[in-house]
């Protein structure tokens, strides 16, 4: 996929050079017919526009990386949620690892309450990350 980005960047650079050459031939730096509202020449306006475009490109790349990271986190959270659902919670896993199977009534009640809340918490986290991904789209 990076080869495609490189090819597009190469083509973009060639078009930029061509546009600059054409503008330089048709509208010289001091050509009053081609000045913008702020008394800038066409070449100055082009240079400004290119800088703004580069900034926007960098922002889009940053957002793309952020979206990719968020999607990975969503996938991980979905896997964790599936594991919790498949095992019926984490208490059985703890027992298999070797911790004491006898727990006090208070600890059991707390564990049950926690297990009941885990799916809701996971759903809320997933929704939050998915909304961030949607908001971050460029």
Backbone torsions as a table, in degrees:
resi	resn	phi	psi	omega
1	UNK	NA	-28.4	-179.8
2	UNK	-68.5	-30.2	178.1
3	UNK	-63.1	-33.4	178.4
4	UNK	-67.9	-43.8	177.8
5	UNK	-61.7	-41.0	179.4
6	UNK	-65.1	-41.2	179.1
7	UNK	-63.9	-43.8	178.9
8	UNK	-64.6	-40.2	178.1
9	UNK	-63.7	-40.3	178.7
10	UNK	-62.4	-46.8	179.1
11	UNK	-63.6	-42.0	179.3
12	UNK	-60.7	-42.4	178.5
13	UNK	-63.4	-41.4	179.0
14	UNK	-64.3	-41.2	178.3
15	UNK	-65.3	-38.9	178.7
16	UNK	-62.5	-45.7	178.7
17	UNK	-61.6	-42.0	179.1
18	UNK	-62.7	-44.6	179.9
19	UNK	-62.2	-40.7	179.2
20	UNK	-64.7	-41.6	179.2
21	UNK	-64.2	-43.8	-179.9
22	UNK	-64.0	-45.0	179.2
23	UNK	-64.4	-38.7	179.8
24	UNK	-65.0	-35.2	179.4
25	UNK	-74.1	-38.7	-174.6
26	UNK	-91.7	-36.5	-177.6
27	UNK	-126.7	97.5	179.2
28	UNK	-64.9	165.0	-176.6
29	UNK	-55.6	-28.8	-178.4
30	UNK	-107.5	13.9	-176.6
31	UNK	-70.0	113.1	-175.1
32	UNK	-70.3	-24.5	-179.6
33	UNK	-68.9	-19.7	-175.2
34	UNK	-114.4	27.7	178.8
35	UNK	-93.5	143.9	178.6
36	UNK	-80.7	-176.1	-177.4
37	UNK	-63.3	-23.1	-179.0
38	UNK	-98.5	22.8	-179.7
39	UNK	59.1	37.1	176.2
40	UNK	-103.0	144.6	178.6
41	UNK	-78.1	169.1	-179.3
42	UNK	-60.9	-38.6	180.0
43	UNK	-67.2	-38.7	178.0
44	UNK	-65.7	-42.5	177.7
45	UNK	-63.4	-40.2	178.4
46	UNK	-63.2	-44.3	179.8
47	UNK	-62.8	-41.8	178.0
48	UNK	-62.4	-45.5	-179.2
49	UNK	-62.7	-39.6	178.7
50	UNK	-64.9	-39.5	177.8
51	UNK	-63.2	-43.8	178.8
52	UNK	-62.6	-40.8	179.4
53	UNK	-63.5	-42.0	178.6
54	UNK	-62.7	-39.6	177.6
55	UNK	-63.4	-43.4	178.9
56	UNK	-65.3	-38.3	176.8
57	UNK	-61.2	-43.9	178.8
58	UNK	-63.6	-41.2	178.7
59	UNK	-62.3	-43.0	178.7
60	UNK	-63.2	-41.2	178.2
61	UNK	-63.3	-41.9	177.5
62	UNK	-61.7	-43.7	179.9
63	UNK	-65.9	-38.5	177.3
64	UNK	-61.5	-42.5	177.7
65	UNK	-64.4	-40.3	179.3
66	UNK	-64.5	-42.1	178.6
67	UNK	-62.7	-43.1	178.7
68	UNK	-60.4	-44.2	179.2
69	UNK	-63.8	-41.9	179.5
70	UNK	-65.8	-38.4	178.2
71	UNK	-64.5	-38.4	176.4
72	UNK	-63.2	-42.3	179.1
73	UNK	-64.1	-39.9	178.2
74	UNK	-61.6	-44.5	178.9
75	UNK	-60.6	-44.4	179.0
76	UNK	-63.2	-42.8	179.7
77	UNK	-65.4	-38.0	177.0
78	UNK	-64.1	-39.5	177.9
79	UNK	-64.8	-43.6	178.5
80	UNK	-62.5	-43.7	179.1
81	UNK	-61.2	-41.7	179.0
82	UNK	-64.3	-41.0	178.4
83	UNK	-63.3	-41.9	178.9
84	UNK	-63.5	-43.1	179.9
85	UNK	-65.5	-43.0	-178.3
86	UNK	-66.2	-38.3	-176.7
87	UNK	-89.1	-5.3	-179.0
88	UNK	75.7	21.9	179.8
89	UNK	111.4	-179.1	-176.0
90	UNK	-92.1	-11.0	-174.9
91	UNK	-65.8	-42.8	179.1
92	UNK	-62.2	-38.0	178.5
93	UNK	-63.7	-42.4	-180.0
94	UNK	-61.7	-41.2	-179.8
95	UNK	-63.7	-38.6	-178.7
96	UNK	-69.1	-28.0	-177.7
97	UNK	-75.7	-18.6	174.3
98	UNK	123.2	6.4	177.5
99	UNK	-75.5	166.4	-176.8
100	UNK	-63.2	132.6	-178.8
101	UNK	-80.3	-20.6	179.1
102	UNK	-88.1	123.8	178.0
103	UNK	-128.2	156.2	179.8
104	UNK	-70.3	162.0	-179.1
105	UNK	-62.4	-36.1	179.7
106	UNK	-66.5	-44.1	179.8
107	UNK	-64.3	-39.9	179.2
108	UNK	-64.3	-42.5	179.5
109	UNK	-63.9	-42.5	178.8
110	UNK	-63.7	-42.6	179.7
111	UNK	-63.2	-42.0	179.0
112	UNK	-62.8	-43.4	179.3
113	UNK	-63.3	-41.1	179.3
114	UNK	-64.0	-43.4	-179.3
115	UNK	-64.1	-35.3	178.7
116	UNK	-67.8	-31.4	-177.8
117	UNK	-83.6	-22.3	-175.5
118	UNK	-55.8	-48.8	180.0
119	UNK	-60.1	-39.3	179.0
120	UNK	-65.2	-43.1	179.2
121	UNK	-62.7	-42.9	-179.8
122	UNK	-64.2	-42.9	178.0
123	UNK	-60.9	-43.9	179.5
124	UNK	-62.1	-41.9	178.2
125	UNK	-63.6	-43.7	179.3
126	UNK	-61.8	-44.2	178.8
127	UNK	-62.2	-40.6	-180.0
128	UNK	-62.8	-46.7	-179.9
129	UNK	-66.2	-40.7	179.4
130	UNK	-64.0	-38.1	177.8
131	UNK	-67.5	-34.8	175.9
132	UNK	-64.3	-40.9	179.4
133	UNK	-62.5	-44.7	179.6
134	UNK	-63.6	-40.1	-179.3
135	UNK	-71.0	-27.4	-176.4
136	UNK	-84.6	-10.3	-177.2
137	UNK	-61.2	138.0	-174.8
138	UNK	-85.1	NA	NA
